[in-house]
Amino acid sequence: MNETILTTIKGGIMDLFPDVGKIPITPQMRLGDIPDYDSMAAVNLQVFLEERFPLKVSLDMLTEDMTLGELIEYIGRYVKNN
Amino acid sequence: MQRAYILSTGSFLPDRILSNEDLSQFSPEARRLIAEKTGVQSRRHAAEDQCTSDLAVAAARTCLQKIDFRPENLEGIVLSTSSPDRMQPATATRVQHKLGAANAFAFDINSVCSGGSFGIAVVDSLIRSGAFRTILLIASEMYSKILSPRDFSTYPFFGDGAGAVLFQAANGGPQGVLHSCLGTDGSRCDTICVPGGGTMLPFEKMPGPRSAYFRMKGEEVFAFTMDKGPKVIRRLLEEAGAAPGEVKRFICHQANINILHGIADRLGIPRERFFVNLDRYGNTASASVLIALDEAVSRGDLAPGDLVVIATFGGGLSWGANLIRI
């Protein structure tokens, strides 16, 4: 399941943030590693996540320090419990 | 040389008002950020069946009707737009036809959000050349149709609208465009762009529809504006030999209230001398300063004899300023 979530997130990041270029998108990647990641970019990621997964994500959660691994874990847990 | 002076102004904003709360594709916490980051409270969006030339014609009619000026007496139409009806021909040609300005030449300029200042400088130069006496400058934009509704870094901040200014040769009086300064830094042409649909990335090679949408690196643009905005205004006034205290109103590109306050503070000019309507209309790109100029004149903020500074900054990256005596 986590692999599927990572694949979806990868596609979203490459589409939303084309400047990510060849930076490897792995579970260890921090959101702050996305070029020009700021509060506006966080909203775009929020819109994407809430469209692709049946969940609610708070902007407070999508900080520069959050890793994709933590995000994947949150999504997996949320989907399982709701 | 006869400089260009302002004979009339006009503007047009579509009826449909969208408040921040209406942008329900974004979460409530995101919607609160819109006003906090930029001061924008609402914006106007054109109807589905309207296009940029419709707004341009409506603004032009308002401008000409104020002084009963007949469109067939226009010698030229210069239209600033970065959201044209079509890739070609120039949107100005549809405007010329719909307006009934059969004797006018018509062409477009595209300096993105700086188009208002660039347009004023171009029209002033055409009139100063002595070849033309009466030219209508229009700036018309419809960003609602070139933005992704899901892109929070652009969609909430822009609106649709058009402004128009009728210029005529000044006949030696004190009024008119006294001085203009223009600048461009093409090394930063990717900072604000629509990547797809041109020859760099033709439609058939576009990876997806997102490539056809307007894009902007907001933080970079903010820093650029805070640097160039005060500099171009200072340079304009120095070259024209005018003091900031002589200027009645500063009409800057309406992108962000924090930028307007920042420019005012850096120049040591009271913030209240900077005209603001971005709270109601958002960023209307190149149309913003012409809409603001029309509002300032219409509500009596500017009267004959007053000095006004127009200052713009935008894609290119580009910047410009004009000193005008009303």
Interface residues (C-beta under 8 A of the other chain):
Chain A: D15 D36 D38 S39 M40 A41 V43 N44 Q46 V47 F48 E50 E51 S58 L59
Chain B: Q25 F26 S27 E29 A30 L33 K37 R150 D151 F152 S153 G208 R210 K217 G218 E219 E220
